[in-house]
Amino acid sequence: MESVTPRPAGARDYNPQMLVRGLTAVLALVAASLGAPASADEPAWEQWQHIPGVVDIGARADGTLVVMAAGRLYLLSGGGGLTAFAAGPDGFSADPNAEPYFVVAQALSVDGAGCTWNADDLLILDLTSPPGIARVDAAGHASRLASLSGVDTLGGIALDATGSFDHRLLVTGTHNGNQTTVFAIDCHKPDHGGPPGRRWPRGRPSQLRSIRREPDRA
């Protein structure tokens, strides 16, 4: 059985399955490349850095890598230098056993929201209660971008770079293990004083779709 969250009249009919199909195509290409025979001109993989507890990794515009490992953020230079990042009192930290995935933002304008993502900001799954999205700016200062209701935890995050979802941040969350909700979040900081009835209210994510999976019956 499937339950769909109502949306205001005139809203675009977003289809989260577009994202799934895109990811499937990418995985198929990766699988094909892994299965292809290696040629003499192809580089060989080798271990470069050993960082315990790595959960996620991304790249800034200047090529510096951002690493999430054991609940902490690090910057990894092209020369292999590893330095702690966002480690101050207003920085970011998480449970070392959690999986707070993140994306590195690009300078994309969110259609209809009147804001632009800041390049190199980190948008991170905040798995505390209530779950939400943390934003860490390029200087390492953390803040909460949004709190997400109706879900117990979060598992997926992607920034729409093509415009199919108006350059919003897409996040998936689950409830009771059998209901998945896809949220679309714009780049405004929380502002609960905005006018009512906005299609994309500031500081409040919009639910694209909520799907409930029924347990298998014998």
Backbone as CSV, one residue per row, in Angstrom:
resi,resn,N_x,N_y,N_z,CA_x,CA_y,CA_z,C_x,C_y,C_z
1,MET,0.856,-1.200,0.000,0.000,0.000,0.000,0.876,1.229,0.000
2,GLU,0.435,2.252,-0.678,1.251,3.449,-0.844,0.449,4.661,-0.402
3,SER,1.069,5.502,0.432,0.423,6.748,0.849,1.220,7.918,0.348
4,VAL,0.558,8.848,-0.296,1.237,9.993,-0.906,0.838,11.250,-0.170
5,THR,1.819,12.031,0.239,1.566,13.277,0.952,0.962,14.307,0.005
6,PRO,-0.171,14.900,0.343,-0.782,15.910,-0.547,0.135,17.101,-0.736
7,ARG,0.080,17.686,-1.947,0.854,18.883,-2.244,-0.086,19.945,-2.765
8,PRO,0.300,21.217,-2.636,-0.569,22.308,-3.093,-0.869,22.213,-4.578
9,ALA,-2.004,22.741,-4.965,-2.382,22.748,-6.373,-1.370,23.538,-7.178
10,GLY,-1.064,23.019,-8.362,-0.112,23.690,-9.242,1.321,23.295,-9.006
11,ALA,1.591,22.488,-7.964,2.969,22.068,-7.698,3.411,21.088,-8.773
12,ARG,4.706,21.092,-9.083,5.234,20.190,-10.091,5.118,18.759,-9.613
13,ASP,4.864,17.822,-10.541,4.726,16.411,-10.208,6.102,15.764,-10.213
14,TYR,6.841,15.933,-9.132,8.159,15.337,-9.026,8.042,13.824,-8.910
15,ASN,8.990,13.129,-9.459,9.025,11.669,-9.414,10.339,11.211,-8.823
16,PRO,10.363,10.792,-7.542,11.619,10.365,-6.933,12.245,9.184,-7.641
17,GLN,11.444,8.414,-8.421,12.013,7.276,-9.123,13.006,7.707,-10.198
18,MET,12.930,8.976,-10.649,13.932,9.478,-11.581,15.311,9.384,-10.971
19,LEU,15.397,9.744,-9.676,16.682,9.695,-8.988,17.162,8.262,-8.862
20,VAL,16.230,7.339,-8.560,16.607,5.931,-8.424,17.114,5.385,-9.743
21,ARG,16.397,5.712,-10.836,16.841,5.223,-12.145,18.204,5.780,-12.515
22,GLY,18.441,7.057,-12.179,19.748,7.644,-12.476,20.863,6.960,-11.723
23,LEU,20.622,6.684,-10.430,21.636,6.001,-9.631,21.865,4.585,-10.146
24,THR,20.788,3.916,-10.584,20.930,2.562,-11.128,21.798,2.567,-12.369
25,ALA,21.595,3.578,-13.232,22.399,3.668,-14.450,23.869,3.885,-14.124
26,VAL,24.139,4.728,-13.146,25.527,4.973,-12.756,26.166,3.701,-12.226
27,LEU,25.433,2.967,-11.366,25.963,1.731,-10.820,26.216,0.704,-11.921
28,ALA,25.341,0.686,-12.936,25.535,-0.243,-14.044,26.817,0.086,-14.803
29,LEU,27.073,1.378,-15.011,28.303,1.776,-15.693,29.532,1.398,-14.882
30,VAL,29.433,1.600,-13.558,30.565,1.234,-12.703,30.815,-0.256,-12.757
31,ALA,29.735,-1.043,-12.686,29.880,-2.491,-12.736,30.497,-2.942,-14.054
32,ALA,30.070,-2.294,-15.152,30.619,-2.646,-16.455,32.102,-2.334,-16.534
33,SER,32.494,-1.186,-15.960,33.904,-0.808,-16.001,34.751,-1.740,-15.150
34,LEU,34.178,-2.216,-14.020,34.922,-3.136,-13.169,35.082,-4.492,-13.828
35,GLY,34.100,-4.848,-14.643,34.171,-6.151,-15.275,34.998,-6.158,-16.548
36,ALA,35.367,-4.965,-17.060,36.152,-4.895,-18.293,37.600,-5.265,-18.023
37,PRO,38.257,-5.946,-18.963,39.670,-6.303,-18.762,40.538,-5.064,-18.704
38,ALA,41.521,-5.069,-17.810,42.420,-3.921,-17.648,43.443,-3.901,-18.771
39,SER,43.749,-2.716,-19.268,44.777,-2.577,-20.290,46.050,-2.052,-19.648
40,ALA,47.113,-2.087,-20.416,48.405,-1.654,-19.885,48.415,-0.178,-19.561
41,ASP,47.501,0.606,-20.199,47.483,2.048,-19.992,46.647,2.461,-18.791
42,GLU,45.877,1.549,-18.208,45.017,1.898,-17.095,45.809,1.914,-15.792
43,PRO,45.551,2.924,-14.941,46.279,2.985,-13.664,45.833,1.870,-12.734
44,ALA,46.717,1.451,-11.878,46.412,0.421,-10.898,45.998,1.076,-9.586
45,TRP,44.995,0.502,-8.921,44.554,1.018,-7.641,45.546,0.627,-6.555
46,GLU,45.792,1.554,-5.660,46.641,1.256,-4.509,46.176,2.094,-3.323
47,GLN,46.462,1.613,-2.108,46.058,2.367,-0.918,46.906,3.613,-0.790
48,TRP,46.235,4.742,-0.611,46.930,6.022,-0.513,47.039,6.477,0.934
49,GLN,45.885,6.502,1.629,45.854,6.925,3.020,45.026,5.934,3.825
50,HIS,45.451,5.680,5.052,44.675,4.831,5.941,44.033,5.716,7.006
51,ILE,42.688,5.828,6.942,41.935,6.661,7.892,40.867,5.771,8.510
52,PRO,41.000,5.381,9.756,40.007,4.487,10.380,38.627,5.126,10.453
53,GLY,37.611,4.323,10.227,36.238,4.758,10.405,35.683,5.636,9.313
54,VAL,36.239,5.584,8.110,35.747,6.442,7.027,34.317,6.060,6.653
55,VAL,33.445,7.067,6.598,32.038,6.881,6.230,31.738,7.499,4.868
56,ASP,32.300,8.691,4.607,31.985,9.391,3.362,33.154,10.292,3.001
57,ILE,33.185,10.679,1.729,34.257,11.550,1.235,33.708,12.395,0.097
58,GLY,34.135,13.649,0.027,33.714,14.557,-1.032,34.862,15.464,-1.415
59,ALA,34.657,16.259,-2.461,35.712,17.124,-2.962,35.243,18.572,-3.008
60,ARG,36.092,19.466,-2.501,35.833,20.897,-2.623,36.192,21.374,-4.025
61,ALA,35.836,22.630,-4.299,36.093,23.185,-5.630,37.576,23.244,-5.947
62,ASP,38.439,23.396,-4.918,39.878,23.477,-5.170,40.548,22.110,-5.208
63,GLY,39.778,21.046,-5.106,40.324,19.704,-5.165,40.628,19.087,-3.817
64,THR,40.572,19.875,-2.747,40.776,19.325,-1.410,39.651,18.356,-1.083
65,LEU,40.005,17.219,-0.501,39.000,16.230,-0.139,38.505,16.473,1.283
66,VAL,37.219,16.245,1.485,36.615,16.301,2.814,36.253,14.878,3.211
67,VAL,36.670,14.482,4.403,36.483,13.104,4.851,35.665,13.099,6.141
68,MET,34.670,12.232,6.208,33.949,11.962,7.444,34.438,10.623,7.971
69,ALA,35.025,10.613,9.144,35.567,9.384,9.708,35.327,9.364,11.207
70,ALA,34.682,8.293,11.688,34.412,8.114,13.112,33.748,9.344,13.727
71,GLY,32.809,9.934,12.984,32.047,11.063,13.497,32.742,12.396,13.443
72,ARG,33.903,12.482,12.818,34.663,13.724,12.724,34.957,14.064,11.272
73,LEU,35.179,15.370,11.026,35.497,15.845,9.682,36.988,16.151,9.562
74,TYR,37.526,15.860,8.374,38.930,16.120,8.102,39.072,16.663,6.683
75,LEU,40.141,17.433,6.454,40.512,17.871,5.114,41.767,17.109,4.710
76,LEU,41.733,16.589,3.488,42.849,15.797,2.970,43.374,16.465,1.710
77,SER,44.613,16.938,1.755,45.202,17.646,0.616,45.695,16.655,-0.428
78,GLY,46.005,17.181,-1.606,46.515,16.340,-2.670,47.843,15.697,-2.326
79,GLY,48.584,16.331,-1.426,49.862,15.772,-1.000,49.744,14.759,0.114
80,GLY,48.509,14.518,0.587,48.302,13.516,1.625,48.219,14.075,3.025
81,GLY,48.292,15.397,3.185,48.204,15.982,4.512,46.791,15.941,5.054
82,LEU,46.621,15.413,6.261,45.311,15.273,6.880,45.201,16.213,8.065
83,THR,44.181,17.092,8.058,43.987,18.037,9.157,42.536,17.985,9.626
84,ALA,42.345,18.169,10.931,40.993,18.190,11.480,40.242,19.411,10.949
85,PHE,38.936,19.253,10.725,38.110,20.331,10.196,36.823,20.414,11.017
86,ALA,36.346,21.646,11.229,35.115,21.884,11.994,35.202,21.230,13.363
87,ALA,36.365,21.365,13.997,36.604,20.710,15.284,36.459,21.667,16.463
88,GLY,36.092,22.941,16.210,35.953,23.918,17.275,34.654,23.757,18.037
89,PRO,34.407,24.651,18.999,33.171,24.560,19.805,31.904,24.719,18.991
90,ASP,31.986,25.385,17.833,30.814,25.511,16.959,30.980,24.656,15.713
91,GLY,31.773,23.593,15.832,31.996,22.694,14.713,31.000,21.549,14.695
92,PHE,31.399,20.458,14.059,30.493,19.315,13.902,31.143,18.048,14.419
93,SER,30.365,17.258,15.120,30.791,15.917,15.506,29.557,15.035,15.593
94,ALA,29.757,13.725,15.450,28.648,12.780,15.471,29.093,11.514,16.190
95,ASP,28.139,10.657,16.457,28.436,9.353,17.039,29.432,8.631,16.130
96,PRO,30.551,8.180,16.658,31.546,7.528,15.803,31.054,6.257,15.140
97,ASN,29.950,5.683,15.645,29.397,4.468,15.050,28.270,4.756,14.061
98,ALA,27.908,6.029,13.904,26.830,6.402,12.982,27.384,6.589,11.572
99,GLU,26.486,6.829,10.635,26.872,7.037,9.238,26.284,8.352,8.735
100,PRO,26.862,9.480,9.161,26.352,10.795,8.739,26.889,11.191,7.361
101,TYR,26.251,10.688,6.326,26.681,11.002,4.965,26.496,12.491,4.682
102,PHE,27.223,12.997,3.710,27.163,14.424,3.393,27.350,14.656,1.912
103,VAL,27.046,15.872,1.481,27.378,16.335,0.137,28.109,17.660,0.262
104,VAL,28.956,17.944,-0.700,29.622,19.248,-0.788,28.815,20.102,-1.750
105,ALA,28.336,21.243,-1.269,27.437,22.073,-2.078,28.174,22.767,-3.210
106,GLN,27.449,22.981,-4.289,27.893,23.826,-5.389,27.106,25.129,-5.333
107,ALA,27.598,26.149,-6.019,26.925,27.452,-6.015,25.743,27.415,-6.976
108,LEU,24.684,26.731,-6.564,23.490,26.576,-7.393,22.350,27.382,-6.799
109,SER,21.610,28.080,-7.664,20.444,28.837,-7.226,19.226,27.925,-7.195
110,VAL,18.475,27.990,-6.094,17.277,27.165,-5.949,16.104,27.901,-6.587
111,ASP,15.523,27.294,-7.609,14.428,27.922,-8.350,13.249,28.205,-7.431
112,GLY,12.768,29.441,-7.468,11.588,29.813,-6.714,11.814,30.070,-5.247
113,ALA,13.044,29.881,-4.748,13.300,30.063,-3.314,14.059,31.352,-3.015
114,GLY,14.656,31.954,-4.037,15.373,33.209,-3.826,16.645,33.065,-3.029
115,CYS,17.309,31.917,-3.141,18.571,31.722,-2.424,19.501,30.863,-3.266
116,THR,20.765,30.858,-2.893,21.793,30.094,-3.600,22.623,29.326,-2.589
117,TRP,22.904,28.080,-2.898,23.803,27.314,-2.037,25.190,27.930,-2.053
118,ASN,25.865,27.926,-0.918,27.237,28.420,-0.846,28.198,27.315,-1.252
119,ALA,29.050,27.606,-2.229,30.017,26.609,-2.676,30.880,26.143,-1.506
120,ASP,31.094,24.834,-1.445,31.942,24.163,-0.450,31.295,24.043,0.928
121,ASP,30.049,24.510,1.094,29.340,24.181,2.321,29.106,22.672,2.357
122,LEU,29.167,22.091,3.548,28.840,20.680,3.716,27.415,20.565,4.235
123,LEU,26.632,19.714,3.621,25.272,19.436,4.035,25.268,17.989,4.524
124,ILE,25.031,17.813,5.822,25.312,16.541,6.487,24.039,15.986,7.124
125,LEU,23.868,14.681,7.049,22.785,14.031,7.768,23.071,14.118,9.269
126,ASP,22.211,14.820,9.976,22.310,14.920,11.432,21.384,13.853,12.008
127,LEU,21.973,12.794,12.562,21.204,11.627,12.975,20.806,11.665,14.448
128,THR,20.902,12.846,15.055,20.416,12.991,16.424,18.889,13.064,16.401
129,SER,18.278,13.289,17.546,16.817,13.357,17.618,16.361,14.779,17.946
130,PRO,15.503,15.387,17.109,14.971,14.823,15.868,16.015,14.860,14.760
131,PRO,15.930,13.936,13.805,16.901,13.956,12.705,16.731,15.205,11.856
132,GLY,17.811,15.605,11.189,17.742,16.805,10.355,18.984,16.928,9.497
133,ILE,19.230,18.133,9.024,20.376,18.423,8.169,21.237,19.481,8.844
134,ALA,22.510,19.173,9.003,23.476,20.140,9.507,24.199,20.771,8.327
135,ARG,24.527,22.038,8.480,25.300,22.737,7.457,26.600,23.216,8.092
136,VAL,27.726,22.884,7.468,29.040,23.341,7.920,29.625,24.214,6.822
137,ASP,29.888,25.477,7.129,30.413,26.373,6.095,31.897,26.105,5.852
138,ALA,32.453,26.797,4.872,33.833,26.536,4.471,34.842,26.861,5.561
139,ALA,34.428,27.655,6.554,35.319,27.993,7.667,35.191,27.012,8.829
140,GLY,34.258,26.057,8.725,34.118,25.048,9.765,33.080,25.340,10.825
141,HIS,32.195,26.313,10.575,31.145,26.652,11.542,29.873,25.869,11.187
142,ALA,29.316,25.174,12.180,28.158,24.324,11.940,26.872,24.980,12.422
143,SER,25.777,24.677,11.753,24.442,25.116,12.157,23.462,24.073,11.640
144,ARG,22.250,24.122,12.139,21.223,23.187,11.654,20.417,23.879,10.567
145,LEU,20.364,23.255,9.411,19.608,23.808,8.293,18.126,23.468,8.396
146,ALA,17.812,22.241,8.778,16.408,21.823,8.818,16.248,20.636,9.748
147,SER,15.084,20.549,10.377,14.682,19.371,11.140,13.604,18.647,10.343
148,LEU,13.659,17.326,10.329,12.755,16.531,9.493,11.839,15.698,10.378
149,SER,10.551,15.894,10.218,9.567,15.206,11.054,8.989,14.004,10.321
150,GLY,8.413,13.102,11.111,7.745,11.943,10.534,8.657,10.792,10.189
151,VAL,9.949,10.906,10.504,10.897,9.822,10.241,11.723,9.567,11.497
152,ASP,12.243,8.338,11.598,13.054,7.971,12.753,14.533,8.203,12.507
153,THR,14.950,8.036,11.269,16.348,8.226,10.929,16.454,8.592,9.456
154,LEU,17.652,8.961,9.030,17.914,9.369,7.649,18.964,8.448,7.041
155,GLY,18.889,8.267,5.712,19.832,7.340,5.099,20.440,7.788,3.791
156,GLY,19.800,8.712,3.071,20.304,9.116,1.769,20.285,10.621,1.605
157,ILE,21.258,11.156,0.868,21.340,12.604,0.658,22.000,12.876,-0.692
158,ALA,21.442,13.818,-1.429,21.998,14.210,-2.730,21.543,15.627,-3.042
159,LEU,22.413,16.384,-3.698,22.059,17.734,-4.141,21.751,17.680,-5.626
160,ASP,20.563,18.133,-5.995,20.144,18.106,-7.393,20.952,19.123,-8.191
161,ALA,21.888,18.639,-8.998,22.735,19.521,-9.801,22.189,19.722,-11.206
162,THR,21.164,18.963,-11.603,20.646,19.056,-12.968,19.467,20.009,-13.085
163,GLY,18.794,20.283,-11.971,17.626,21.151,-12.011,16.313,20.413,-12.065
164,SER,16.328,19.093,-12.112,15.085,18.322,-12.163,14.230,18.554,-10.928
165,PHE,14.876,18.853,-9.794,14.169,19.140,-8.552,14.476,20.563,-8.084
166,ASP,14.672,21.455,-9.034,14.892,22.882,-8.765,16.149,23.134,-7.927
167,HIS,17.156,22.251,-8.043,18.431,22.382,-7.326,18.263,22.287,-5.808
168,ARG,17.283,21.528,-5.379,17.083,21.342,-3.947,17.895,20.155,-3.431
169,LEU,18.036,20.124,-2.123,18.690,19.011,-1.454,17.653,17.913,-1.257
170,LEU,17.962,16.703,-1.697,17.057,15.571,-1.578,17.557,14.635,-0.483
171,VAL,16.666,14.295,0.433,17.029,13.483,1.591,15.969,12.408,1.783
172,THR,16.395,11.188,2.096,15.457,10.114,2.387,15.523,9.761,3.869
173,GLY,14.348,9.480,4.426,14.248,9.056,5.819,13.270,7.908,5.940
174,THR,13.372,7.126,7.024,12.499,5.980,7.222,11.786,6.075,8.563
175,HIS,10.625,5.421,8.621,9.820,5.376,9.849,9.324,3.957,10.042
176,ASN,9.548,3.427,11.230,9.122,2.068,11.582,9.687,0.998,10.648
177,GLY,10.729,1.328,9.937,11.377,0.344,9.079,10.657,0.014,7.799
178,ASN,9.427,0.525,7.596,8.683,0.160,6.394,8.101,1.351,5.642
179,GLN,8.419,2.568,6.077,7.924,3.752,5.372,9.097,4.672,5.058
180,THR,9.249,4.989,3.791,10.336,5.854,3.331,9.762,7.163,2.820
181,THR,10.332,8.269,3.255,9.903,9.595,2.823,11.068,10.304,2.150
182,VAL,10.777,10.963,1.020,11.772,11.772,0.318,11.453,13.238,0.576
183,PHE,12.431,13.972,1.092,12.274,15.393,1.378,13.053,16.216,0.353
184,ALA,12.529,17.397,0.023,13.241,18.374,-0.800,13.426,19.635,0.049
185,ILE,14.671,20.098,0.180,14.997,21.174,1.106,15.706,22.289,0.341
186,ASP,15.287,23.540,0.595,15.965,24.646,-0.077,17.081,25.195,0.813
187,CYS,17.723,26.254,0.342,18.946,26.719,0.986,18.727,27.836,1.992
188,HIS,17.493,28.153,2.354,17.246,29.182,3.347,17.590,28.684,4.730
189,LYS,18.096,29.557,5.569,18.246,29.245,6.981,16.857,29.223,7.609
190,PRO,16.687,28.508,8.730,15.364,28.442,9.350,14.784,29.826,9.622
191,ASP,13.543,29.997,9.214,12.840,31.254,9.415,11.363,30.911,9.528
192,HIS,10.865,30.840,10.756,9.503,30.395,10.954,8.494,31.535,10.824
193,GLY,8.964,32.726,10.435,8.045,33.854,10.340,7.607,34.155,8.933
194,GLY,7.859,33.229,8.001,7.498,33.472,6.613,6.005,33.422,6.396
195,PRO,5.554,33.913,5.244,4.119,33.931,4.962,3.569,32.523,4.829
196,PRO,2.349,32.275,5.319,1.781,30.936,5.201,1.433,30.609,3.764
197,GLY,1.390,29.319,3.469,0.932,28.883,2.162,2.001,28.874,1.095
198,ARG,3.268,29.188,1.414,4.316,29.103,0.403,4.509,27.661,0.000
199,ARG,4.788,27.460,-1.267,5.018,26.096,-1.731,6.301,25.537,-1.136
200,TRP,7.320,26.373,-0.995,8.598,25.944,-0.421,8.908,26.853,0.767
201,PRO,8.241,26.687,1.918,8.437,27.601,3.035,9.845,27.551,3.583
202,ARG,10.362,28.707,4.005,11.713,28.792,4.533,11.847,27.956,5.789
203,GLY,12.957,27.243,5.868,13.247,26.487,7.061,12.393,25.255,7.244
204,ARG,11.521,24.945,6.292,10.678,23.751,6.397,10.796,22.940,5.123
205,PRO,11.278,21.697,5.230,11.393,20.869,4.037,10.026,20.470,3.512
206,SER,9.959,20.167,2.241,8.734,19.680,1.636,8.880,18.195,1.343
207,GLN,7.819,17.428,1.605,7.834,16.004,1.327,7.430,15.785,-0.127
208,LEU,8.312,15.128,-0.874,7.977,14.803,-2.252,7.062,13.589,-2.318
209,ARG,7.405,12.586,-1.529,6.630,11.344,-1.605,6.897,10.510,-0.360
210,SER,5.862,9.838,0.110,5.985,8.947,1.257,5.462,7.581,0.854
211,ILE,6.288,6.554,0.971,5.942,5.211,0.508,6.010,4.252,1.681
212,ARG,4.955,3.505,1.887,4.920,2.511,2.962,4.975,1.117,2.353
213,ARG,5.908,0.298,2.831,6.036,-1.081,2.364,5.333,-2.002,3.343
214,GLU,4.387,-2.771,2.837,3.680,-3.736,3.672,4.551,-4.974,3.867
215,PRO,4.523,-5.578,5.074,5.329,-6.796,5.293,4.844,-7.939,4.425
216,ASP,5.789,-8.811,4.061,5.430,-9.967,3.246,4.514,-10.900,4.029
217,ARG,3.532,-11.433,3.337,2.620,-12.387,3.958,2.907,-13.798,3.479
218,ALA,2.849,-14.705,4.423,3.141,-16.100,4.067,2.040,-16.663,3.166
